Amino acid sequence: MNVQESATNIWIDHNSFTDGYDGAVDVKRGSDFVTVSWNRVFGHDKSMLLGHSDDNASQDRGHLRVTYHHNWFDGSNQRHPRVRFGNPVHVYNNLYSNVGGYGVASTEGAGVLVEGNYFENTDDPYHLGEGEGDSGPGTLVARNNCFVNSGSGQAGGSVASIPYSYQLDSACNVKSIVTGGAGAGRINV
């Protein structure tokens, strides 16, 4: 999926993505107010890019406010998400299991709140900057995450306030919640 060219108020929910070419869900080029929820990404390399390129600040700065919640990154490799410029970007209650490369990267002045996530067998849960393209760092605040056989992550700086209310699930319960509901065909009515 490719959300771009100043698209706003988009909801990407309950999909399954695997073994595709490049990004499974990319949000870029001035898009804003996007929610990516209850999706499962498995056996995929570059999962979710936020922000087109390091030299696209004029179009992206002040936009790219995206929420990622209750997604399951299952044996995928990187960009869960990789963020440029967006602030705030809210990454909460996601399950990261057996992630090969890294979970979340905050780059190019982005502000990312990584909150209440469950990281299992993920050596690099989150970090600042990204060697892929030599992107400079953003800021990242991490709180209330659960780590099982995983690294501790790299955080620093501050993030703009989240402009909505939300119910945060306990991080240690996220694995059972997300595996029970994320992906295509998993909607209970």
Secondary structure as UniProt FT lines:
FT   STRAND          2..3
FT   STRAND          8..13
FT   STRAND          16..18
FT   STRAND          26..27
FT   TURN            29..30
FT   STRAND          32..37
FT   STRAND          40..42
FT   STRAND          49..50
FT   TURN            54..55
FT   HELIX           57..60
FT   TURN            61..62
FT   STRAND          66..69
FT   STRAND          72..74
FT   STRAND          82..84
FT   STRAND          89..92
FT   STRAND          95..97
FT   STRAND          104..107
FT   TURN            108..109
FT   STRAND          111..115
FT   STRAND          118..120
FT   STRAND          126..128
FT   TURN            131..134
FT   STRAND          139..143
FT   STRAND          146..148
FT   HELIX           171..173
FT   HELIX           174..179
FT   TURN            180..181
FT   TURN            184..185
//
